[in-house]
Amino acid sequence: MQKRNEERLAGSQLSLDLIVEILKKLPSKSLVRFRCVSKEWSTIISSRRDFIEAIVARSLLAQQQQQQQPPLFVFHHCVPEPFFTLSSTFSESIKEAVSVFASPGPGCTLFEYQYVRGLICCYSTSYQLFTIYNPTTRQSLRLPLIEDSVTEFRRYICHFGYDAVMDQYKVMSIVFDVREFSQTFHVFTLGRSQQSWRRIKGIDDEKLLPSVDAVCIHGTIYYGATRITKKANCAETDDSRRTFDRGETVLLSFDIRSERFYHVSTPEPMLKASSCTIASSRTLLNHKGKLGCIYSGRYETCMWVMESARKQEWSKITFDLPEHPLGCLKGAFSGFSGVTPAGEIFATQNTYFFREPLYVYYYDMNRNSFRRVEIQGTRPEKVTRKNRYAVTVLAIHDHVENTMLLLL
């Protein structure tokens, strides 16, 4: 009798493949909870590549079906210590705040954010503070220090990317010494057994100062850089603007798999436009799987698109917009923010002072039309905080769910 019951129980157990297919259909919040059911389920949900790719693909499909869904916002606070929250609306609650650790220096430290395939990289440009955060699992991971001499003259620029072939996320950091006029290049790979930064060979030309704007497309990180020359008889300072004269702008790429750097051939008018005035702005973005660069200046607003990454051939799209279109809008803008899955160019007010509502502005290139959307919770009458300060805002329009476990 007992043997018959055991045989019946064994026959009723689901196969592993069927369990995986059932789990793929569950909401991400349920998947995060179900990791504690068993070690096998935890491995499937958090580490199995085909499962994680299925969850990401499901999110991409949902984006295509709901093209005007609200973005996910990163709200960065610096009081009482650096932290950020993620939501489609603004809230003063710090219940789900993510700490990025107190900065060693006084005042508010400048932090930068980069988003790639479900994960967020947050880092300080002044101190060795690097954090990876997964919004789906609400897990954060602080990266170790770069083994390099630390001085007050060091500045950090990080670029975050993903290579689908090797299924690897990597953080590439450029450490720039303002005083010594030198830079070193380092890479950190998420999930490797040896969890430390590795120093790699960088660009031979050390007179190229990297910019913080970057975009990852098909395993390649693209970012801008400015050719600089050191000013004569310049006193020692940690402010690069007082130390260097800026020259031409160039476009560089970093291949995540091979960890090699390349110069990207770009149209001369595009480089001249990006270098011409401080009033102009340039934004690198992913335009339908191709590298795009939006330039907004005195005479025109346009987008250059690299039609072929192999041949590095570009096309140009000119927008029917007034001079300095973002200057016509109320609020603080550093440039266009990116492009939505529906193909709309959008711009987000990057600083919130609690005095007026925040808006996201959208421009439809095909219809030549503007629309704006208020970020809920930012109206002054809904804010109760007395000690008000500036909050940095980042909008993510291509967010996908990712159940990957962050391991150190």
KEZA-730590 format. One record per residue (C-alpha): residue number from 1; z, y, x. Coordinates in nm, 4 decimals. Layout:
N
baba->NUM, zz->Z, yy->Y, xx->X
...
// end
This chain:
408
baba->1, zz->0.0000, yy->0.0000, xx->0.0000
baba->2, zz->0.0979, yy->0.2405, xx->0.2776
baba->3, zz->-0.2186, yy->0.1564, xx->0.4697
baba->4, zz->-0.4278, yy->0.2278, xx->0.1580
baba->5, zz->-0.2606, yy->0.5703, xx->0.1166
baba->6, zz->-0.3255, yy->0.6552, xx->0.4823
baba->7, zz->-0.6903, yy->0.5617, xx->0.4431
baba->8, zz->-0.7152, yy->0.7728, xx->0.1260
baba->9, zz->-0.5506, yy->1.0724, xx->0.3037
baba->10, zz->-0.7823, yy->1.0385, xx->0.6023
baba->11, zz->-1.0823, yy->1.0301, xx->0.3726
baba->12, zz->-0.9720, yy->1.3476, xx->0.1951
baba->13, zz->-0.9434, yy->1.5567, xx->0.5155
baba->14, zz->-1.2151, yy->1.8153, xx->0.5659
baba->15, zz->-1.4406, yy->1.8014, xx->0.8658
baba->16, zz->-1.4141, yy->2.0715, xx->1.1318
baba->17, zz->-1.7617, yy->2.2068, xx->1.0541
baba->18, zz->-1.6750, yy->2.2416, xx->0.6857
baba->19, zz->-1.3478, yy->2.4209, xx->0.7705
baba->20, zz->-1.5398, yy->2.6663, xx->0.9873
baba->21, zz->-1.7907, yy->2.7386, xx->0.7093
baba->22, zz->-1.5104, yy->2.7961, xx->0.4574
baba->23, zz->-1.3271, yy->3.0323, xx->0.6943
baba->24, zz->-1.6460, yy->3.2355, xx->0.7478
baba->25, zz->-1.6420, yy->3.3321, xx->0.3812
baba->26, zz->-1.2865, yy->3.4664, xx->0.3801
baba->27, zz->-1.1953, yy->3.8384, xx->0.4150
baba->28, zz->-1.0958, yy->3.9504, xx->0.7630
baba->29, zz->-0.7381, yy->4.0311, xx->0.6549
baba->30, zz->-0.6958, yy->3.6710, xx->0.5387
baba->31, zz->-0.8431, yy->3.5405, xx->0.8630
baba->32, zz->-0.5930, yy->3.7401, xx->1.0684
baba->33, zz->-0.3057, yy->3.5880, xx->0.8674
baba->34, zz->-0.4480, yy->3.2353, xx->0.8813
baba->35, zz->-0.4390, yy->3.2276, xx->1.2616
baba->36, zz->-0.0806, yy->3.1049, xx->1.2311
baba->37, zz->-0.1776, yy->2.7970, xx->1.0238
baba->38, zz->-0.2509, yy->2.5902, xx->1.3321
baba->39, zz->-0.3594, yy->2.6177, xx->1.6923
baba->40, zz->-0.7010, yy->2.4859, xx->1.5922
baba->41, zz->-0.7476, yy->2.7555, xx->1.3279
baba->42, zz->-0.6289, yy->3.0238, xx->1.5687
baba->43, zz->-0.8857, yy->2.9122, xx->1.8277
baba->44, zz->-1.1659, yy->2.9094, xx->1.5695
baba->45, zz->-1.0871, yy->3.2559, xx->1.4333
baba->46, zz->-1.0004, yy->3.4318, xx->1.7584
baba->47, zz->-1.2071, yy->3.2641, xx->2.0296
baba->48, zz->-1.4978, yy->3.0625, xx->1.8916
baba->49, zz->-1.8148, yy->3.2573, xx->1.9697
baba->50, zz->-2.0330, yy->3.1439, xx->1.6787
baba->51, zz->-1.7524, yy->3.2199, xx->1.4336
baba->52, zz->-1.6921, yy->3.5735, xx->1.5659
baba->53, zz->-2.0678, yy->3.6401, xx->1.5671
baba->54, zz->-2.0848, yy->3.5308, xx->1.2027
baba->55, zz->-1.8090, yy->3.7779, xx->1.1080
baba->56, zz->-1.9881, yy->4.0585, xx->1.2953
baba->57, zz->-2.3204, yy->3.9693, xx->1.1291
baba->58, zz->-2.1513, yy->3.9713, xx->0.7880
baba->59, zz->-2.0276, yy->4.3270, xx->0.8537
baba->60, zz->-2.3742, yy->4.4404, xx->0.9636
baba->61, zz->-2.5229, yy->4.3022, xx->0.6425
baba->62, zz->-2.2616, yy->4.4886, xx->0.4367
baba->63, zz->-2.3597, yy->4.8113, xx->0.6154
baba->64, zz->-2.7223, yy->4.7643, xx->0.5161
baba->65, zz->-2.6264, yy->4.7040, xx->0.1532
baba->66, zz->-2.3898, yy->5.0044, xx->0.1382
baba->67, zz->-2.5692, yy->5.2599, xx->0.3484
baba->68, zz->-2.3582, yy->5.5606, xx->0.2466
baba->69, zz->-2.0158, yy->5.4057, xx->0.2887
baba->70, zz->-1.7533, yy->5.6371, xx->0.4455
baba->71, zz->-1.7032, yy->5.6181, xx->0.8196
baba->72, zz->-1.3915, yy->5.5018, xx->0.9992
baba->73, zz->-1.2132, yy->5.7930, xx->1.1668
baba->74, zz->-1.0068, yy->5.7968, xx->1.4837
baba->75, zz->-0.7394, yy->6.0682, xx->1.4618
baba->76, zz->-0.5858, yy->6.1333, xx->1.8044
baba->77, zz->-0.2450, yy->6.3061, xx->1.8148
baba->78, zz->-0.0614, yy->6.4288, xx->2.1223
baba->79, zz->0.2782, yy->6.5121, xx->1.9657
baba->80, zz->0.5420, yy->6.3853, xx->2.0225
baba->81, zz->0.3444, yy->6.1524, xx->2.2523
baba->82, zz->-0.0194, yy->6.0371, xx->2.2599
baba->83, zz->-0.1142, yy->5.8043, xx->1.9735
baba->84, zz->-0.4016, yy->5.7543, xx->1.7313
baba->85, zz->-0.4577, yy->5.6271, xx->1.3793
baba->86, zz->-0.7679, yy->5.4730, xx->1.2220
baba->87, zz->-0.8611, yy->5.5248, xx->0.8604
baba->88, zz->-1.1339, yy->5.6518, xx->0.6296
baba->89, zz->-0.8879, yy->5.9226, xx->0.5175
baba->90, zz->-0.6374, yy->6.1448, xx->0.6989
baba->91, zz->-0.2656, yy->6.0807, xx->0.6614
baba->92, zz->0.0413, yy->6.2230, xx->0.8332
baba->93, zz->0.2044, yy->5.8813, xx->0.8228
baba->94, zz->0.2493, yy->5.7139, xx->1.1609
baba->95, zz->0.3274, yy->5.3734, xx->1.0090
baba->96, zz->0.0122, yy->5.2190, xx->1.1579
baba->97, zz->-0.0115, yy->5.4435, xx->1.4653
baba->98, zz->-0.1397, yy->5.2974, xx->1.7912
baba->99, zz->0.0438, yy->5.4215, xx->2.0990
baba->100, zz->-0.1638, yy->5.5006, xx->2.4073
baba->101, zz->0.1497, yy->5.5465, xx->2.6200
baba->102, zz->0.3059, yy->5.8742, xx->2.7264
baba->103, zz->0.1121, yy->6.0582, xx->2.9953
baba->104, zz->0.2915, yy->6.1141, xx->3.3285
baba->105, zz->0.2089, yy->6.4852, xx->3.3282
baba->106, zz->0.3195, yy->6.7704, xx->3.1029
baba->107, zz->0.1353, yy->6.8811, xx->2.7889
baba->108, zz->-0.1497, yy->6.7145, xx->2.6057
baba->109, zz->-0.3681, yy->6.4964, xx->2.8239
baba->110, zz->-0.7383, yy->6.4748, xx->2.7451
baba->111, zz->-0.8304, yy->6.1340, xx->2.6044
baba->112, zz->-1.1780, yy->5.9976, xx->2.5369
baba->113, zz->-1.2809, yy->5.7249, xx->2.2914
baba->114, zz->-1.5763, yy->5.4860, xx->2.2955
baba->115, zz->-1.6599, yy->5.2283, xx->2.0298
baba->116, zz->-1.8598, yy->4.9086, xx->2.0843
baba->117, zz->-1.9072, yy->4.6151, xx->1.8424
baba->118, zz->-1.5703, yy->4.6206, xx->1.6729
baba->119, zz->-1.3547, yy->4.7316, xx->1.9676
baba->120, zz->-1.2360, yy->5.0768, xx->2.0780
baba->121, zz->-1.1763, yy->5.1880, xx->2.4360
baba->122, zz->-0.9342, yy->5.4789, xx->2.4769
baba->123, zz->-0.8668, yy->5.6324, xx->2.8175
baba->124, zz->-0.7301, yy->5.9401, xx->2.9890
baba->125, zz->-0.9546, yy->6.1425, xx->3.2186
baba->126, zz->-0.6551, yy->6.2571, xx->3.4258
baba->127, zz->-0.4334, yy->5.9488, xx->3.4557
baba->128, zz->-0.4730, yy->5.5724, xx->3.4737
baba->129, zz->-0.4227, yy->5.5058, xx->3.1031
baba->130, zz->-0.6746, yy->5.2561, xx->2.9643
baba->131, zz->-0.6303, yy->5.0910, xx->2.6230
baba->132, zz->-0.8531, yy->4.8525, xx->2.4248
baba->133, zz->-0.7877, yy->4.8299, xx->2.0505
baba->134, zz->-0.9201, yy->4.5920, xx->1.7856
baba->135, zz->-0.9014, yy->4.7574, xx->1.4390
baba->136, zz->-0.9593, yy->4.4245, xx->1.2610
baba->137, zz->-0.6627, yy->4.2440, xx->1.4172
baba->138, zz->-0.4656, yy->4.5643, xx->1.4932
baba->139, zz->-0.4100, yy->4.4368, xx->1.8434
baba->140, zz->-0.3994, yy->4.6729, xx->2.1408
baba->141, zz->-0.4249, yy->4.5856, xx->2.5061
baba->142, zz->-0.3339, yy->4.8130, xx->2.7945
baba->143, zz->-0.5483, yy->4.7508, xx->3.0999
baba->144, zz->-0.3905, yy->4.7297, xx->3.4466
baba->145, zz->-0.4079, yy->5.0048, xx->3.7035
baba->146, zz->-0.7038, yy->5.0404, xx->3.9355
baba->147, zz->-0.5916, yy->4.9507, xx->4.2852
baba->148, zz->-0.6834, yy->5.2762, xx->4.4511
baba->149, zz->-0.4948, yy->5.5647, xx->4.6030
baba->150, zz->-0.3851, yy->5.7977, xx->4.3258
baba->151, zz->-0.3875, yy->6.1731, xx->4.3841
baba->152, zz->-0.3771, yy->6.4794, xx->4.1638
baba->153, zz->-0.7427, yy->6.5381, xx->4.2477
baba->154, zz->-0.8663, yy->6.2130, xx->4.0901
baba->155, zz->-1.0550, yy->6.2129, xx->3.7603
baba->156, zz->-1.1580, yy->5.9080, xx->3.5553
baba->157, zz->-1.4727, yy->5.8506, xx->3.3519
baba->158, zz->-1.4989, yy->5.5188, xx->3.1636
baba->159, zz->-1.7925, yy->5.3634, xx->2.9815
baba->160, zz->-1.7500, yy->5.0643, xx->2.7495
baba->161, zz->-2.0169, yy->4.8048, xx->2.6740
baba->162, zz->-2.1013, yy->4.4545, xx->2.5512
baba->163, zz->-2.3513, yy->4.1975, xx->2.6800
baba->164, zz->-2.4626, yy->3.9515, xx->2.4103
baba->165, zz->-2.6101, yy->3.6976, xx->2.6537
baba->166, zz->-2.2833, yy->3.6411, xx->2.8405
baba->167, zz->-2.0706, yy->3.7396, xx->2.5379
baba->168, zz->-1.8692, yy->3.9789, xx->2.7538
baba->169, zz->-1.7097, yy->4.3181, xx->2.7025
baba->170, zz->-1.6774, yy->4.5287, xx->3.0158
baba->171, zz->-1.5215, yy->4.8644, xx->3.1013
baba->172, zz->-1.6930, yy->5.0493, xx->3.3853
baba->173, zz->-1.4819, yy->5.3216, xx->3.5435
baba->174, zz->-1.5934, yy->5.5929, xx->3.7825
baba->175, zz->-1.3095, yy->5.7445, xx->3.9858
baba->176, zz->-1.4093, yy->6.0877, xx->4.1119
baba->177, zz->-1.2149, yy->6.2707, xx->4.3821
baba->178, zz->-1.2621, yy->6.6443, xx->4.3331
baba->179, zz->-1.1243, yy->6.7334, xx->4.6752
baba->180, zz->-1.2950, yy->6.4646, xx->4.8852
baba->181, zz->-1.6220, yy->6.4967, xx->4.6952
baba->182, zz->-1.6452, yy->6.1173, xx->4.6624
baba->183, zz->-1.6448, yy->5.8538, xx->4.3886
baba->184, zz->-1.5769, yy->5.4824, xx->4.3554
baba->185, zz->-1.6952, yy->5.2404, xx->4.0849
baba->186, zz->-1.4878, yy->4.9700, xx->3.9180
baba->187, zz->-1.5358, yy->4.7082, xx->3.6426
baba->188, zz->-1.2900, yy->4.5310, xx->3.4166
baba->189, zz->-1.4073, yy->4.2263, xx->3.2153
baba->190, zz->-1.2154, yy->4.1395, xx->2.8981
baba->191, zz->-1.1072, yy->3.7784, xx->2.8697
baba->192, zz->-1.1526, yy->3.6763, xx->3.2329
baba->193, zz->-0.8926, yy->3.4553, xx->3.3977
baba->194, zz->-0.8541, yy->3.7053, xx->3.6831
baba->195, zz->-0.7452, yy->4.0148, xx->3.4923
baba->196, zz->-0.7898, yy->4.2983, xx->3.7400
baba->197, zz->-1.0365, yy->4.5725, xx->3.8178
baba->198, zz->-1.3138, yy->4.4837, xx->4.0612
baba->199, zz->-1.4741, yy->4.7419, xx->4.2846
baba->200, zz->-1.8545, yy->4.7346, xx->4.2686
baba->201, zz->-2.1435, yy->4.9080, xx->4.4392
baba->202, zz->-2.2287, yy->5.2275, xx->4.2580
baba->203, zz->-2.4958, yy->5.4952, xx->4.2711
baba->204, zz->-2.5834, yy->5.5877, xx->4.6293
baba->205, zz->-2.6043, yy->5.9551, xx->4.5382
baba->206, zz->-2.2426, yy->6.0737, xx->4.5233
baba->207, zz->-2.3490, yy->6.4222, xx->4.4172
baba->208, zz->-2.4011, yy->6.3001, xx->4.0606
baba->209, zz->-2.1041, yy->6.3899, xx->3.8419
baba->210, zz->-2.0996, yy->6.1559, xx->3.5366
baba->211, zz->-2.0529, yy->6.2840, xx->3.1844
baba->212, zz->-1.8252, yy->6.1281, xx->2.9225
baba->213, zz->-2.1019, yy->6.0764, xx->2.6642
baba->214, zz->-2.2574, yy->5.7304, xx->2.6732
baba->215, zz->-2.4090, yy->5.4653, xx->2.4498
baba->216, zz->-2.4444, yy->5.0869, xx->2.4872
baba->217, zz->-2.7698, yy->4.9275, xx->2.3664
baba->218, zz->-2.8709, yy->4.5638, xx->2.4229
baba->219, zz->-2.6392, yy->4.5082, xx->2.7192
baba->220, zz->-2.7123, yy->4.8386, xx->2.8934
baba->221, zz->-2.4893, yy->5.1460, xx->2.9095
baba->222, zz->-2.6775, yy->5.4771, xx->2.9251
baba->223, zz->-2.4998, yy->5.7932, xx->3.0352
baba->224, zz->-2.5814, yy->6.1375, xx->3.1673
baba->225, zz->-2.4883, yy->6.2921, xx->3.5014
baba->226, zz->-2.5177, yy->6.6331, xx->3.6607
baba->227, zz->-2.6186, yy->6.6957, xx->4.0193
baba->228, zz->-2.3526, yy->6.9092, xx->4.1847
baba->229, zz->-2.2984, yy->7.0920, xx->4.5130
baba->230, zz->-1.9631, yy->7.1947, xx->4.6546
baba->231, zz->-1.8909, yy->7.5646, xx->4.6603
baba->232, zz->-1.8354, yy->7.7202, xx->4.9996
baba->233, zz->-1.4861, yy->7.8523, xx->5.0864
baba->234, zz->-1.3410, yy->7.7043, xx->4.7692
baba->235, zz->-0.9638, yy->7.6583, xx->4.7466
baba->236, zz->-0.8300, yy->7.3126, xx->4.6659
baba->237, zz->-0.8069, yy->7.2637, xx->4.2905
baba->238, zz->-0.8320, yy->6.9792, xx->4.0404
baba->239, zz->-1.0733, yy->7.1810, xx->3.8246
baba->240, zz->-1.4289, yy->7.0650, xx->3.8989
baba->241, zz->-1.5724, yy->7.3749, xx->3.7293
baba->242, zz->-1.4207, yy->7.5930, xx->4.0031
baba->243, zz->-1.5081, yy->7.3534, xx->4.2834
baba->244, zz->-1.8762, yy->7.2730, xx->4.2163
baba->245, zz->-2.2014, yy->7.4386, xx->4.1237
baba->246, zz->-2.3910, yy->7.2382, xx->3.8648
baba->247, zz->-2.7609, yy->7.1623, xx->3.8943
baba->248, zz->-3.0099, yy->6.9372, xx->3.7186
baba->249, zz->-2.9197, yy->6.6749, xx->3.4590
baba->250, zz->-3.0265, yy->6.3124, xx->3.5063
baba->251, zz->-3.0013, yy->5.9979, xx->3.2953
baba->252, zz->-2.8542, yy->5.6795, xx->3.4424
baba->253, zz->-2.8075, yy->5.3243, xx->3.3184
baba->254, zz->-2.5638, yy->5.0447, xx->3.3982
baba->255, zz->-2.6707, yy->4.6856, xx->3.3363
baba->256, zz->-2.3576, yy->4.5080, xx->3.2142
baba->257, zz->-2.4616, yy->4.1578, xx->3.3194
baba->258, zz->-2.5812, yy->4.2326, xx->3.6736
baba->259, zz->-2.3435, yy->4.5296, xx->3.7202
baba->260, zz->-2.6201, yy->4.7382, xx->3.8740
baba->261, zz->-2.7059, yy->5.1043, xx->3.8279
baba->262, zz->-3.0508, yy->5.2498, xx->3.7710
baba->263, zz->-3.2127, yy->5.5891, xx->3.7285
baba->264, zz->-3.3844, yy->5.6247, xx->3.3908
baba->265, zz->-3.7219, yy->5.7960, xx->3.3844
baba->266, zz->-3.7026, yy->6.0821, xx->3.1343
baba->267, zz->-3.9501, yy->6.3483, xx->3.0191
baba->268, zz->-3.9201, yy->6.6686, xx->3.2192
baba->269, zz->-3.8904, yy->6.8922, xx->2.9079
baba->270, zz->-3.5942, yy->6.6828, xx->2.7939
baba->271, zz->-3.4099, yy->6.7246, xx->3.1252
baba->272, zz->-3.4836, yy->7.0963, xx->3.1428
baba->273, zz->-3.3613, yy->7.1449, xx->2.7877
baba->274, zz->-3.0392, yy->6.9559, xx->2.8582
baba->275, zz->-2.9705, yy->7.1594, xx->3.1729
baba->276, zz->-3.0703, yy->7.5044, xx->3.0544
baba->277, zz->-2.7670, yy->7.6690, xx->2.8940
baba->278, zz->-2.4053, yy->7.6086, xx->2.8199
baba->279, zz->-2.4785, yy->7.6844, xx->2.4544
baba->280, zz->-2.7024, yy->7.3804, xx->2.4192
baba->281, zz->-2.5757, yy->7.0320, xx->2.3373
baba->282, zz->-2.6959, yy->6.6800, xx->2.4086
baba->283, zz->-2.5968, yy->6.3573, xx->2.2386
baba->284, zz->-2.6924, yy->6.0035, xx->2.3407
baba->285, zz->-2.7114, yy->5.7567, xx->2.0518
baba->286, zz->-2.8451, yy->5.4257, xx->1.9254
baba->287, zz->-3.1451, yy->5.5016, xx->1.7027
baba->288, zz->-3.2522, yy->5.1789, xx->1.5305
baba->289, zz->-3.1866, yy->4.9742, xx->1.8446
baba->290, zz->-3.3501, yy->5.2272, xx->2.0777
baba->291, zz->-3.2010, yy->5.4902, xx->2.3065
baba->292, zz->-3.2078, yy->5.8316, xx->2.1447
baba->293, zz->-3.1121, yy->6.1726, xx->2.2798
baba->294, zz->-3.0568, yy->6.4635, xx->2.0424
baba->295, zz->-3.0929, yy->6.8085, xx->2.1949
baba->296, zz->-2.9880, yy->7.1197, xx->2.0067
baba->297, zz->-3.0555, yy->7.4578, xx->2.1626
baba->298, zz->-3.1847, yy->7.8052, xx->2.1120
baba->299, zz->-3.5454, yy->7.7251, xx->2.0303
baba->300, zz->-3.5357, yy->7.3850, xx->1.8638
baba->301, zz->-3.3380, yy->7.0787, xx->1.7653
baba->302, zz->-3.5138, yy->6.7530, xx->1.8434
baba->303, zz->-3.4596, yy->6.3904, xx->1.9318
baba->304, zz->-3.6214, yy->6.2025, xx->2.2161
baba->305, zz->-3.6522, yy->5.8261, xx->2.1587
baba->306, zz->-3.7170, yy->5.5735, xx->2.4366
baba->307, zz->-3.9737, yy->5.3508, xx->2.2639
baba->308, zz->-3.9826, yy->5.0948, xx->2.5455
baba->309, zz->-3.6855, yy->5.0275, xx->2.7729
baba->310, zz->-3.9060, yy->4.8290, xx->3.0108
baba->311, zz->-4.1805, yy->5.0907, xx->3.0403
baba->312, zz->-3.9387, yy->5.3807, xx->2.9757
baba->313, zz->-4.1830, yy->5.5526, xx->2.7424
baba->314, zz->-4.0507, yy->5.8297, xx->2.5187
baba->315, zz->-4.1497, yy->5.9919, xx->2.1918
baba->316, zz->-4.0250, yy->6.3198, xx->2.0438
baba->317, zz->-3.9112, yy->6.4015, xx->1.6895
baba->318, zz->-3.8645, yy->6.7702, xx->1.6060
baba->319, zz->-3.6247, yy->6.8628, xx->1.3249
baba->320, zz->-3.6907, yy->7.1447, xx->1.0827
baba->321, zz->-3.3583, yy->7.3162, xx->1.1514
baba->322, zz->-3.2546, yy->7.6723, xx->1.2385
baba->323, zz->-3.1462, yy->7.7812, xx->1.5863
baba->324, zz->-2.8142, yy->7.6247, xx->1.6849
baba->325, zz->-2.7668, yy->7.4492, xx->1.3490
baba->326, zz->-2.4103, yy->7.3434, xx->1.4275
baba->327, zz->-2.3220, yy->7.7033, xx->1.5083
baba->328, zz->-2.4043, yy->7.7922, xx->1.1482
baba->329, zz->-2.1314, yy->7.5594, xx->1.0231
baba->330, zz->-1.7602, yy->7.6297, xx->1.0111
baba->331, zz->-1.5488, yy->7.4234, xx->1.2470
baba->332, zz->-1.5444, yy->7.2952, xx->1.6034
baba->333, zz->-1.8428, yy->7.0845, xx->1.7088
baba->334, zz->-1.9286, yy->6.9545, xx->2.0552
baba->335, zz->-2.2701, yy->6.8377, xx->1.9335
baba->336, zz->-2.4178, yy->6.5856, xx->1.6932
baba->337, zz->-2.2007, yy->6.2753, xx->1.6666
baba->338, zz->-2.4619, yy->6.0031, xx->1.6184
baba->339, zz->-2.6781, yy->5.8325, xx->1.3593
baba->340, zz->-2.5710, yy->5.6280, xx->1.0558
baba->341, zz->-2.7070, yy->5.2787, xx->0.9690
baba->342, zz->-2.9157, yy->5.4570, xx->0.7023
baba->343, zz->-3.0823, yy->5.6706, xx->0.9699
baba->344, zz->-2.9055, yy->6.0006, xx->0.8971
baba->345, zz->-2.8002, yy->6.2214, xx->1.1885
baba->346, zz->-2.4384, yy->6.3261, xx->1.1451
baba->347, zz->-2.1936, yy->6.5694, xx->1.3005
baba->348, zz->-1.8153, yy->6.5605, xx->1.2742
baba->349, zz->-1.5760, yy->6.8466, xx->1.3310
baba->350, zz->-1.4051, yy->6.7158, xx->1.6427
baba->351, zz->-1.0800, yy->6.9127, xx->1.6108
baba->352, zz->-0.8455, yy->6.9443, xx->1.3130
baba->353, zz->-0.6001, yy->7.2383, xx->1.3034
baba->354, zz->-0.4470, yy->7.1669, xx->0.9573
baba->355, zz->-0.5702, yy->7.5042, xx->0.8288
baba->356, zz->-0.8942, yy->7.4063, xx->0.6512
baba->357, zz->-1.0482, yy->7.0821, xx->0.5234
baba->358, zz->-1.2495, yy->6.8663, xx->0.7618
baba->359, zz->-1.6101, yy->6.7764, xx->0.6861
baba->360, zz->-1.8781, yy->6.5385, xx->0.8087
baba->361, zz->-2.2295, yy->6.6830, xx->0.7902
baba->362, zz->-2.5368, yy->6.4626, xx->0.7463
baba->363, zz->-2.9024, yy->6.5442, xx->0.8093
baba->364, zz->-3.1771, yy->6.3256, xx->0.6606
baba->365, zz->-3.4781, yy->6.3491, xx->0.8929
baba->366, zz->-3.7209, yy->6.2094, xx->0.6350
baba->367, zz->-3.6163, yy->6.4317, xx->0.3447
baba->368, zz->-3.5196, yy->6.7293, xx->0.5632
baba->369, zz->-3.1977, yy->6.7674, xx->0.3673
baba->370, zz->-2.8312, yy->6.8301, xx->0.4461
baba->371, zz->-2.5199, yy->6.6998, xx->0.2757
baba->372, zz->-2.1541, yy->6.7253, xx->0.3614
baba->373, zz->-1.8588, yy->6.4997, xx->0.2848
baba->374, zz->-1.4985, yy->6.6124, xx->0.2934
baba->375, zz->-1.2530, yy->6.3934, xx->0.4825
baba->376, zz->-0.9890, yy->6.3081, xx->0.2251
baba->377, zz->-0.6345, yy->6.4199, xx->0.2999
baba->378, zz->-0.7274, yy->6.7196, xx->0.5181
baba->379, zz->-0.6837, yy->6.9965, xx->0.2617
baba->380, zz->-0.4006, yy->7.2319, xx->0.3704
baba->381, zz->-0.2079, yy->7.1870, xx->0.0446
baba->382, zz->-0.1842, yy->6.8122, xx->0.1133
baba->383, zz->-0.0356, yy->6.8630, xx->0.4610
baba->384, zz->0.3411, yy->6.8956, xx->0.4899
baba->385, zz->0.3847, yy->6.8962, xx->0.8684
baba->386, zz->0.5545, yy->7.2141, xx->0.9901
baba->387, zz->0.4918, yy->7.1834, xx->1.3647
baba->388, zz->0.1167, yy->7.1814, xx->1.3518
baba->389, zz->-0.1072, yy->7.1084, xx->1.6476
baba->390, zz->-0.4667, yy->7.0096, xx->1.7124
baba->391, zz->-0.5816, yy->6.6583, xx->1.6212
baba->392, zz->-0.8961, yy->6.5197, xx->1.7846
baba->393, zz->-1.1353, yy->6.3448, xx->1.5439
baba->394, zz->-1.3986, yy->6.0767, xx->1.6087
baba->395, zz->-1.6170, yy->5.9249, xx->1.3344
baba->396, zz->-1.7402, yy->5.5643, xx->1.3610
baba->397, zz->-2.0269, yy->5.4865, xx->1.1243
baba->398, zz->-2.1287, yy->5.1457, xx->1.2601
baba->399, zz->-1.7898, yy->4.9750, xx->1.2555
baba->400, zz->-1.7992, yy->4.5960, xx->1.2243
baba->401, zz->-1.5170, yy->4.3485, xx->1.1779
baba->402, zz->-1.4331, yy->4.1430, xx->1.4853
baba->403, zz->-1.1598, yy->3.8774, xx->1.4946
baba->404, zz->-1.1672, yy->3.8432, xx->1.8751
baba->405, zz->-0.8288, yy->3.8027, xx->2.0439
baba->406, zz->-0.7608, yy->4.0467, xx->2.3274
baba->407, zz->-0.6217, yy->3.8623, xx->2.6271
baba->408, zz->-0.4870, yy->3.9968, xx->2.9546
// end
